[in-house]
């Protein structure tokens, strides 16, 4: 259970459906992005480097759920 003072964000104000986002990992982010763009997927955050060895982006999923797509490589 989350206790007050644990450092997590407070719950969002209603109405709220209960899911902020979920993430998927892929082997090749550039290839995945090109495929998704060719299918008309809406990108809400362009691919970028999050930290060494990790690149990612966000797309808009059904019911406006954010989907994070990550590529992890050994550094």
QUIQUIKA-V976810 format. One record per residue. N is the residue number from 1. PSI is psi in whole degrees, -180 to 180 (* if undefined). BURIAL is I if it has 24 or more other C-alpha atoms within 12 Angstrom, else O. D_FIRST is the distance of its C-alpha to the first C-alpha in whole Angstrom. Layout:
BEGIN
n->N psi->PSI burial->BURIAL d_first->D_FIRST
n->N psi->PSI burial->BURIAL d_first->D_FIRST
END
This chain:
BEGIN
n->1 psi->146 burial->O d_first->0
n->2 psi->128 burial->O d_first->4
n->3 psi->149 burial->O d_first->6
n->4 psi->135 burial->O d_first->10
n->5 psi->0 burial->O d_first->12
n->6 psi->-11 burial->O d_first->10
n->7 psi->9 burial->O d_first->13
n->8 psi->156 burial->O d_first->11
n->9 psi->149 burial->O d_first->14
n->10 psi->157 burial->O d_first->13
n->11 psi->149 burial->O d_first->13
n->12 psi->159 burial->O d_first->17
n->13 psi->149 burial->O d_first->19
n->14 psi->154 burial->O d_first->21
n->15 psi->141 burial->O d_first->22
n->16 psi->135 burial->O d_first->20
n->17 psi->-11 burial->O d_first->19
n->18 psi->-3 burial->O d_first->16
n->19 psi->121 burial->O d_first->17
n->20 psi->-55 burial->O d_first->18
n->21 psi->167 burial->O d_first->20
n->22 psi->162 burial->O d_first->20
n->23 psi->152 burial->O d_first->22
n->24 psi->146 burial->O d_first->25
n->25 psi->146 burial->O d_first->27
n->26 psi->160 burial->O d_first->31
n->27 psi->-38 burial->O d_first->34
n->28 psi->102 burial->O d_first->36
n->29 psi->-43 burial->I d_first->34
n->30 psi->-42 burial->O d_first->38
n->31 psi->-43 burial->O d_first->39
n->32 psi->-44 burial->I d_first->36
n->33 psi->-46 burial->I d_first->36
n->34 psi->-43 burial->O d_first->40
n->35 psi->-46 burial->O d_first->39
n->36 psi->-40 burial->O d_first->37
n->37 psi->-39 burial->O d_first->39
n->38 psi->-20 burial->O d_first->42
n->39 psi->3 burial->O d_first->40
n->40 psi->18 burial->O d_first->39
n->41 psi->139 burial->O d_first->36
n->42 psi->121 burial->O d_first->35
n->43 psi->125 burial->I d_first->33
n->44 psi->-15 burial->O d_first->31
n->45 psi->122 burial->O d_first->31
n->46 psi->157 burial->O d_first->34
n->47 psi->136 burial->I d_first->33
n->48 psi->165 burial->O d_first->33
n->49 psi->122 burial->O d_first->32
n->50 psi->-41 burial->O d_first->29
n->51 psi->168 burial->O d_first->29
n->52 psi->126 burial->O d_first->32
n->53 psi->-4 burial->O d_first->32
n->54 psi->120 burial->O d_first->29
n->55 psi->151 burial->I d_first->31
n->56 psi->173 burial->I d_first->29
n->57 psi->173 burial->I d_first->30
n->58 psi->142 burial->I d_first->28
n->59 psi->162 burial->I d_first->30
n->60 psi->123 burial->I d_first->29
n->61 psi->-176 burial->O d_first->28
n->62 psi->146 burial->O d_first->29
n->63 psi->30 burial->O d_first->27
n->64 psi->21 burial->O d_first->27
n->65 psi->133 burial->O d_first->24
n->66 psi->136 burial->O d_first->24
n->67 psi->122 burial->I d_first->25
n->68 psi->133 burial->I d_first->25
n->69 psi->124 burial->I d_first->28
n->70 psi->146 burial->I d_first->28
n->71 psi->126 burial->I d_first->30
n->72 psi->131 burial->O d_first->30
n->73 psi->146 burial->O d_first->33
n->74 psi->139 burial->O d_first->33
n->75 psi->* burial->O d_first->35
END
